[in-house]
């Protein structure tokens, strides 16, 4: 998932990057980092944990210059370790180069094996380092040409921000899996994963970085390059369901309104008779819950209270930590739900263990009936483009049918939003999205042999 941020030509570049990462904290909680440049010298600070824990006052004071990029990490490729924290920064014959990456490369292993056979030495286990090696080893004399050369060899999902001593380069893969947007602030250019980062630092949204586009920002201004063959766009639909903040604009759509429409559509498709209230699982179920309640004319109650000092349980690196987080994170308001028939709105069910623990807590609080409505279709297939459910055996909807899932979670009824209903709620054509986690239809090949074939056919 990851959050990336960059700013060019601002006297408070590092501090604004810090605030931008704060706004993007929901996209990754394992590590954070900032790399800054004064035009000659490049400094960096990275650490494990949340943005506020990694960057103390002294750390920001050391990050001098008018250019900075930052990253909050959620690991899919590479272990949860300080060496894998980003932005990843190197020095090579052209100077300094730092990279922040959101997404997942499906041919990274093949490329890494090839590079190592040619003598490359890797410092990390992240796929982002593959991109750095490809750029560094390119025979192109110009840096931008080397970036194009490097990116032309990778397959999969990437939204990227690069930084050298004197410029920022932003890039998005030709299919546009992950979001990336451009903004302006007092004559400075800003790039970020989501517009909520712009809102925090009062940056004006200009537009999205387009799929397949490379944007170069330096002393001459901003230049757009579109070097790759145009491809069918496949935006990650899970960005609108779960990942992005509700106050962001992603893929040209307001996330809050899209999620609310998901709830409204779910109420049309799977109404619940005799319910006393609609109770969302906070925070990601709030918007859909409100839409479901308003469409159904059932009272909406915030009857589950979230501890806001606990992060997102889904993106924690281990199931054990996720289970602990579920217990600490949410607590029901017993007097509100006791002896009531409630509709619980959940944004998704991935492994099923989290939902089971939540429903057990509600039962213990005295709920009479629990009807769960899920504002997306069942996850039946793994994702290879940047979501941490790569093992199909861990997906409950792959192993169990609807009746068995309902029984496993201990629900009185269970319904998911249909795929067509989900597309309708987004307001974009279904052809614009990657929904492989629901359908198994992968827009980019992901196994080694297929990746190798793609490279050899170039």
N, C-alpha and C positions, 0 to 999 in steps of 0.2 A: 504494500500500500504506500507507505512512505510519504513524507511531505518535503517538497523542495522550494527554495526561495532564493532570489538573487536581486541585487540592486546595484546600479551603476551610477557613479558620479553624485554621491551625497555625502556631506560631511559627517553624518551620523550613520554611516553604512552598516557597521557591525551592530549597533544598538537597534536599528530598524530591522535588521535581519533577525535579531533575537526576538523582537516582538512578532515578526512574521512567523517564526517557528512556534512561538507561543500559541498563535492562532491555529497553527497546523498540528498541534500536539496530538489531536485525535487520530492522526494518520500514522503515528508510530511512537512507541514509548520506550523502546529498548535503549536507544542511544541518540545523541544529538551532537551536531558539530557546526562550526562556522570557520570559513577561510576568508581572509581579508587581504587586500593589496593597497599599497600607497602609490602604485605605479612602478615601483622598483622592487620593493621587499614584500614577500608574502608571508603572513603569519596565520597560524591555525590553532584551534582549540576544539578537542572532541572529548566526549566522555560517555560513560554508560548511565542510563537513567533519563529522567525528565529534563526538559529544557531548563527549568528553574533551578534544578540541582546541579546541572552541568556547568552553567554559566553564573558564576559569582561576579561581583563588581570588578575585581582585579583581572579576571579573565577577559572581560569585555574591554577594559582599558588597554590591554596588550594588543588587541586586534585593531590596528590603525590603518587608515586609508579610506578612500572614497568608493571602493568596490568591495563587495562581499557576497558570498553565497552561503547558504545553510541547508541543513538536512535533518529530519527526524526519521529514525529508522524503524521499520517493521520488517523482520527478516523472513524471506522465503528461500533465497539462495544464499548460503553462507550461515555459519553459526552465530549465535548471540554472543559476540566477543568484541572487546575494544578494538582489535585489529581490523574488524569489519565495519566499524563506525565510519560514517561519511560526514562531509565530503572527503573523498579519497584524493590525496594530493601527492604529486611526484615532481621531481626535477629531471629534465632530460635535455637533449641537445638544443631544443628550441627555447628552453626556459622552464617556467613553472606551469603546471596544468593540474587543475582540481576538477572533480566531477561529483555531482549529486544526481542520483538515479532513482526514479520511481518506476517500477515495472519488473519484468522478468524476461531474460533472454532464453529462448528455447534451444538454441544451438550453442550455448556457452561451453558446455563440456567438450563438445567436438572441437571448437575453436581453441579452447585452453590446451587440450591435448596436442593439437597441431603446433601451437605456439611454443609449448614446452619442448617438443621435439626439435624445434628450431633454435632452442637455447634461451627462451624467455624464462625469467624467474619471477614467480608470483609471490606477493607479500600477504595476500588475503585469500579467502575462499568465496568472495563475492563475484557475481558475474560482471559487475560494473568495471572491475579491473581489466577484464578482457577488452573492453572498449578502449581503455587507455593504451594497452599494448598495441592494438591495431593502429591507433593514431600515431603512436611513437615510432612504429616500424614502417609506416607508410613511406613510399618513395616520392610522394608528392612534396614539392618544396614549400608551398603555401600551407599554413595551418588549416585554413577553412577547407581547402581541398583535401587535406589529410583527414579532417573530421568526416567529410563526405565519404572518403574512401573507407574509413573505419566503419561507419554506420551502414554502408552498403553491404557489409559482410555479415551483419548480425540479423537475427530473426527473432521476432517476439514483440514484447511490449516495452516501450521506453518513453518516458518524458524525462529530459535531461537538462541540467544546467552545468555548463563548463565555465571555468574562470582561468584566465592567464593574468600576468602582471598588469595588463592594460585593457582587457576586454572581457565581456560576458557573452557566451554563446548558449542559446536555448534551442532545444530540438525535440521533436515529437515524432514517433514512428508513423509510417505511412498509413496504417490502419486507425491510428488515433485512439488506442486502447485507454490511455490514461489522460486525465485533464492537465492542461497547462495554459495559463493566461498571462496577458501582458497588461501593464498599467504604467501610469506616469505620476510623478510626484515632484513638484517644484523644479521641473526641468530634468529630473532624473527618471530613468527607466527601471521598472520593477517587473520581475517574473515570479509567479507562484503557482502552486498546485491548485489552489482554490481562491475565489474572490474574497472569502472571509478574511484572509490575510491582508488584502487591500483595505478593507473596511477599517481594520484596527489602526492602521497607520495613515488613514485618510488619503489613500491612493486612488486616482481615477482609473477605472477599468477602461482599457482601450478595445481589446478583442482577445479571443483565444489564439494561441499559437495553433496554426492549422496542421492537420495530419500531414506528415511528410515534409514539414517546413523546418528550416534552420534559420534562426534569427540571430544576427550578429550585432552586438551593441558595443560601440567604442567611441573614440573622440570625434569621429565623423558623424555620429548619430546612429540610427537603427537601420539595418539592411535586412531584407527578407530574401531567402534563397529557397527554391523548390527544386532540388536536384533529382528527386526520385520519381519514378513512374507512379502515376496516380493509381491508388488501389481502393477497393470497396472499404468504406469506413466500418469499424466494428468497435464502438464505444463500450466500455465495460459497464454493463447495466447495474452491477452491484454498487457502483458509485452513487447512483440515485436511490438505491434501496437502503444502503447502510453506511458506506464509507464517508461520504462527504457531509460536511456540517449543513444543517437545514438553512442557514443564512447565506449559503454560497450559491453562486450561479455556476452550473456545471454543464458542459455540452450545450450551452445556450438555454438551459432550463433552470428555473428556480427550484431548488431541491425541496424546500418546504412544501410548495404547492404540488409538486410531483408526488411526494409521499402522502399528502392529504388526499389526492385523487386516488391513490392506491387503496386507501381505506374506504373511500366512497365506492369504488368499484367492487371491493370485497364485500361490502354491505349488500350490493345488488346481487352478487353471485351466490353469497352464502349467509343469508340473514339468520338471526337467532331470535326465536320467539320466547317471550316470557323472561327476558333478561332484565335484571334490576339496574345494571350499570355496565359501562364499558371502561375497562381498566388497562391502560397501556403499560408495557414494560419500558420503563424509562432508560435512556432518553430516546433511543432510536425508534421506539414504537409510538412515541407521542403524536407525531403528525398523522400517521395512518389511523391511530386510535381516535383522534378528533374527527377525521373524515368519516370513519365508520359510525361514530356516535351521532354526528349531525345528520347523516343520510338515513340512519335507522330511527332517529328521534328517541334514542336511549340516553339517559343521563351519563355524562362523562365525569369520571372521578379519578383524581390523582391518588389512588389508594395504595400505591407502592412507592415508597420513598427511596431515592437513590442517595448513597453516600458519595458526594462529589469529590472526595479525596481518594477514591479508588478509580483506577483507569478502566479501559475497555477490557472485559474478560476475554472476548473472542480473540484479540490479538496478543494475548500473553503467550509466551513461547512454550509452555508445557501444560498438559491437561491437569496436573496436580495443582498448579498455580491458578488455573482457570477455575477449578472447583472451589478453592478457598476464596477466590475473588467473588464468586456468586454469592457465597454466604455473607460476606462482609459488605458487599456492594448494595444490596436491595433488602428492604424490610417492609412488610405490609402494615397498613393501618388497620389493626384488628377490628376496632369499633365500627369502621365503615363497611367492611366486607363480611363480617360475621353473619351467618345464616342467609347470605345473599347468593343469587345466581348471577355470575359475572361472565362477561366476554373479555378475555385477555387478548390484547393485540400485541403480536410479536413481529419483528421485521423479518426474521428468518429462523429456520431450524437447520443447523448444520450437523453437528454430532448427536444432538438430542439430550446429552447429559446435563447441559445447563438448564434447558427447559424443564427437565424432570425434577431437578433440584428446586427450581422456582415454584413449580406446582405443588411439590411436597410441602413447601413453606406455607403456601396459601391454604392448603388443606388443614394444616396444623393450626392455622389462624381461624378456622371455623367456617370457611366458605362452603356453601351448600352445593352448588354446581359450578364447574369451570368449563367454559367453551372457548377454545383457542382458535383465533383467526390469524393467519400468517400472510403478510402483505407481499409475498413473492411465491413463485412455484417451488416445489420440492427440489432440493439440491441432490442430484443423482450422479453427478460426474465431477471429477477433480478439475481444478484450475491449474494451468501451467503458465499463466501470464501475470501472476503477482498476488494471488490470494492463498492463504495458508490452509488449504485443505487438499493436498496432493494425493493422499491415499484414499482410494475409493472405498475401501473397507470401513473407513471411519465415518462415512456419510450414511446417516440412518435411513434416508429415503432410498438408498441403493440396496440396503439389506432388508428393509421392511416395507410392507404396503401400508396404506393409510390406516387401516384398522389396527394393525400391529403397532404403528407409531403412537396412535391414540392410547392404546392399552399400555405401552411402555411408559409414556409420560403421565398416564393416569388422568385422562381428560374425559369429560362427558361428551364432547364432540370436538372435531378438528376439521378445519378446511383451509386450503391454501388458495391464494389468488392465481387465476389461470394465467398462462403466458400471454395470451391475447389481451387479457385484462390489464396486465402489467404494461404491455406496449402502449395500450390506449391511454393509460394514466400518465406516461411520460410525455405524450404529445409529439413524439418523434416517430417516424416510420420504423417498423421492426427491422428493416434492412440495415439500419444504422447501428445496431447493437451486436455485441458479442454476448450470447446467452448460453455459451457452451456448458456452464455448470448446471444448467437445466436440461439442455437438449443433447449434449454430447457432440454437437456439430462444431468442430474446432476450426477457426478461420486460418490458423497458422499451424503447420505440422510441428509436433512436439517430441517425437522420439528420435533417437540418435541417427538411425538410418535415414529417416526422412530429412532431418537437418543436414546430414551429409549430402544427400541428393540435391537439396536446394543450393548448397554452396557450389557443388561441382557443376550444376547447370548454369551458373552465372556467366 
